[in-house]
C-alpha cells in the first residue's frame, strides 16, 4: 500500500481536476479513498476534498493545488526515493544508522558515458537546486547561481571523472566545491558534485558521469 492517499468524493469535479494535476506531476503510486458514507472521514475531510495525504510524514496538501505545488510538497518524499532507505527499514530499531556504506544500484553506471550533458539533463528544466556542500566564501544566492551557470557551461562527452565522484547526498566528495541535488520539473532527481574543471552527476538508478567545464 502506498503512503500517499487522495481523499475524494463520488461525482466530484474538483477531484477530477486534482487527479489531472497529480498525473501532470508524475506522482508516485497513490491510493484513492472515497469519504462518502464514512462518518469519521466526512467530519475530517467533508469541507476539504480533494486532499492529498502522505501517511508516512503525516502531512496533507489541500485543494486547490497544481502540479508544481504537488512536486514541491512531495520533494522530501522524492529525495527519499533515491536514497538507500532499505537500510533504514532494516535497522529501524537502532538509534544510529550507517548510510555511508549503503550504496545506490550500479546497474546502469556507464549509461551516460560518451554523451553530451544536454542528452542527459535539461539544465533549463531544473526546478530546484538543493545544496548540501558549498566550500566558498560567497553568499548563498551566488552559490546557487553558480551551480546553474556551471550546468549550462558543461561541455564535451561524459567521462568517468578525474578527481570528483558523482555525488548523491554523499557529502564530502574529494575536491568538490559544491554538492547537492537537482530536483527536476519532471520529478526526477540527480545528485551533483562540481569542482573548478568538471561537473559530475549521479542518477537514481546508478548512472554516473562527469563533464568538463568551459
N, C-alpha and C positions, 0 to 999 in steps of 0.2 A: 504494500500500500504506500502511495506517495505521501510525503509530509505536506504537500500543497493541496488545499481544499478550496473549491469555489462554491460558496453558498449562494443558491439561487431559488427562483420560483418557477412553477409552470406558467406558460404563456406570459413570459417576462421579456419585453422588448429590450430593456436595458441589459438584461442578462445576455441576450444575443449579441449586443454591442460589445459587452465585456469579453465574450468568447472570441470575437474577432480580434480584439486588442491582444489577448493572450496568444493567439495564433501568430499575429504580426511580431510579437516579442519573442517568439520561439520558446515559450515557456516549457520547462521540462514537464514530464508526465504529472498530471494532477487529477484529483478525484472531484466529481460533481456531487454535491449534496443538496437535495431539494428540501426546503424547510416546511413546505406545506403539510399541515396536519401534525407537526411536532411542536407541542406547546413550548418546550424549552427553547428550541431554535427560533420559533416565532417571536418569543419575547426578546431574544437577544438580537436577531437579525431582521425582524419583520420590517423595520423602518429603514434598513440599510442596504438590503440586497441590490446588486450583487456585491459580495465581499470575498476577497481572496485571502486565505489564512495559511500561514506556514506554521504547522503544529509543532515542528521541531524548535523553532525560535520563539513561538508564542506571539507572533506579530501578525497584524492584519492590515490589508490595504482596501479602503472603502472606495466605492464608485463615487464620483467619476475618476477614471484614470485612462491614460493612453499607453501605447506600447513602450514609449520612453520611460514613463513613470514606473511601469512594471519592471523594466530592466534595472532601473536604479534601485528599486525596492528589493529586487532579487540578487543584487550584486554580492552580498555576503554568501548567499547560497551558491551562486555560480563559482565564486572563488573556492568554496569548499569542494565543489565537484572536481576540481583539477588537483587538489591536494590528496596525499595518501591517507585519507581518513579511515581506511580499513584498519590502519594501525591503531587509531584511536578506539575504534569499536572493539578491537581485540583485547585492549588493555583498559577498558572503561573504568575498572575499579581502582586503577592506580592513580596516585597523585601526580607523578611525573611521567612524561612520555618522551621518547626519543624519535622525533620526526626526521632528524638529520640522517638516520640510517634507513628511512623508508623512502624508496625511490619510485618515481613515476614509471609507467611502462616504457620500454625502449624498443618496441617492435617496429616503429617507423622512424627511427633516429635519423636515417640518411635521406628521408623523403625530400628535404629542401636543398640538398647539396647540388650545386651547379645551376640553381635557379636564381634569377634576379629577385630582389625583395618585393617589388610590386606584384609578382606572381604568387607570393606567399601571404602578404599582408597589405591591405589598402590603408596607407597612412592617413588618408582623409576620412576613414571610417572608424578611427579610434575615438570612442565616446568619452573615455576617461582614462587618464594616466594615474596609477597609484604607485607612488614612490615608497620603497622600503629602505633605500640607502641613497645618500647623497653626500659624497665626500667633497664638498665645495664650501666656499665662504659666501656664496651668492644667496640672495633672498629666495624663499621657497618658490615664488611665482616664476622667477627666472630659471630655476632648475627645471620646472615643468615645461617652460617654453623651449629650453634647450633640448629636452628629450624629444619633443615634437619636431624640432629643427633637424636633429640627427636622424630621425625616422625618415624625413624627406631627403636627407643628404646621402643615405646609404646607397652604395653603387656596386656594380660588379656582380659576379656569380657567388652564390652561397658556398662557404668553405667551412672546414672543421674548426677554425679559430686558432689564433696564435697564442694569446695569453688568457683570453676570457673563456669561461664555460658558460653556456646559456643558463640563465637563472630563472627558476620558477619558485619564488619565495625562498631561495637558498641564499640568505643574506651572507655577504662576505666573499663573493667571488673574487679571485685574485686580480688585483689591479683595477677593479671596477670603480668607476666614478659614480654611476647611477645604476640602481637596480629597482625592479618593481614589476608591476603587472599592467598590461594593456587590456582594457575592457572594451570590446568592440560593439558596435550597434547591433550586430547580428546575434550577440550573446556569447560569442567565442571569447576566450581568454588566452593571452600569450604572456609568458614571463620574458623579461628582457634584462640584459646587462650591457652597459656602454662604457667604453674607455676612450682614450684620445683618438685611436685609429680604427676601431671596429665596434660594431653593434652586433649582439648575439640575441637570438630568440629561441624560446623553448615552447613547444606546443603541449596541449593537454594529453596527446597520445604518444608523447615521447619524441616528436620531431624536434630537431635542433640544427642550427646552422648560424654562421656569422657572415657579416658583410663589411666591406671596407667603407670607411667614412671619407668623403671627399674633403 
